[in-house]
Each structure stands twice: as structure tokens, then as C-alpha cells.
Amino acid sequence: GQQDAENFHGKKGGHIALGVLFGPFAILGTALFADPDPSKGAKTASMSTNKQMFSDPAYLQCYKKEAKSGLIKAEAIGWAAWLIFLLL
């Protein structure tokens, strides 16, 4: 699950933009409300070799944890870029 989330879960560019625009509010919103699912992601559903595991609770838990942390990292990068730009 972790490998699939790292390799195939998309939307990181959009979350960098959210981090730039909304900073800590974007991070908080993703932490509380994001529910990444491998079957909803077009890239994961088409590229993953683990399609039979999409309903396995352990796989889903690992996938969701890794995907959510990747999105939060992307938002933190966007927020940090905004702060650096502001300080320059």
C-alpha cells in the first residue's frame, strides 16, 4: 500500500498550490478531511499491480496513511515556499 501511494497517488501539484494559498489551513484540512482511495485515483487504478488488494483493510490503511502524508508534505512545501518568498 505504501509503495502504491508513493508511486501512483497524484494531486501533489494541486496540494502545493493549496499550501501556497492557504498555508496551515490547507494542512489542517487535509489532515482532518482527506480520504485517499486507490480505486478512485485513475493513475493508481491503472498502474498498480495490486488491484486485488484494494479492498484489503491492511492495504487500505497503509495506502491512506502514506498518501495523506505525501499530500501534507506537498502542502508544507508550498507553505514554506510562500514563507521564503515573503521573507526575501
Secondary structure, DSSP 8 states (H G I E B T S, - for coil): -HHHHHHH---HHHHHHHHHHHTHHHHHHHHHH----TTT-HHHHHH-S-GGGTT-HHHHHHHHHHHHHHHHHHHHHHHHHHHHHHH-
